[in-house]
């Protein structure tokens, strides 16, 4: 159930008074696609929803760590060890960049 309108910020708060650190923090922390002055909120914290999001966050952090340690670090270490960057071997550098492209995409997603 949403909070009553009296507990929300008025919609006519004008710029720049609507830009506070509290609003910025809430915009970063809340799962929203665009900034609004007031958001529909519930009166309580949904513990199961919050627990699920925390578990998802830990899972994705572990997956990112796995990708970085298993695919990206060895590729970069081998590239530096072979000395191709010192010789300016363009094809070798291009190969390493392309080899890092897919793990990098997964890390950023």
N, C-alpha and C positions, 0 to 999 in steps of 0.2 A: 504494500500500500504506500502510495506516495505521500510525502509530507504536505501539510496544508500550505496554501499560498502565502500565509503570513510568515512562515519559517524560511521562505526562500528570498533571495535578493530580488529587488524590483527589476523588471526588465528594462526600465528606462534609465539605468545608471549609465551616464555618458562617459565617453573616452576623455581623458586618460584615467578617470577615477576608478574604472573597472579593472585596471591592470595593477594588481597587487601581488605580492609574493605568495599569498595564500591561494589566489586564483591560478597563478602559474603552477604552483605545486599540485593543485587539484587537477589541472589540465594534463600535466605530465603523468600523474598517478592514475587518473581515471581512464577507463577504456573508451575514449571518445574519438570521433573522427574529425570534429571541428570544434572550435572554441565557442562557448556560450557563456553568458553572464550567470545564468542559473540553470541547474540541471534537475531533472526529476530524480528524487532520491527516496529510498525506503527509510523507515524509522529504525531499522536494526541492521546489523551486519549479518549477511548471509554466510554463515561459517562454512558450510559445505562448498559453496561457490568459491570462497576465498581459499580454502584448503586445496581445492582442485587447481586453482591458478598458481599457488605456491609450488605444488608438486610438478605442474607443467614447467614452471620456470626452472626448477632444479633439474628436471629431465633434459631440457634443451641446453642448459649450461653444461651438463655432463656430455651430451652429444657434441656440442661445440668443442669442448676440451678434447674429446676423442678424435675428432676430425683434425684438429690442429696438431695434436701429438702424433697421430699415426700417418698423416698424409703431408701436412704442410712443413713441419719442422724437418723431417728427413729430406724432403726435396730441396729445401733451402740449404741445409747443411751439405748435401752432396754437391750442389751447385757451387758453393763457396770452396769446398775441398778440392774440386777438380781444377780450379783456377781459370775457368773459362771467362770469368768476368775480368780477370787481369789481362787475358789475351784478346779481349773484346770479340769473342766468337759469337757472332750475331745469331747464327742458327741454333746454337746451344742455348743461348739466353732466351730466344723465342720459344724453344721447346719447353724450357723450365716455366716460363710465364704461362704457356698454354696448359702445362701439367698442373699448375696451381690454380687455374681458372675455375675448375669445377668445385674443388674444396672451398675456395674463397666464396663462391656463390652460395654454397650451403651454409657457411658460417654467417654470411650477411642476411640470409633469409631467416 
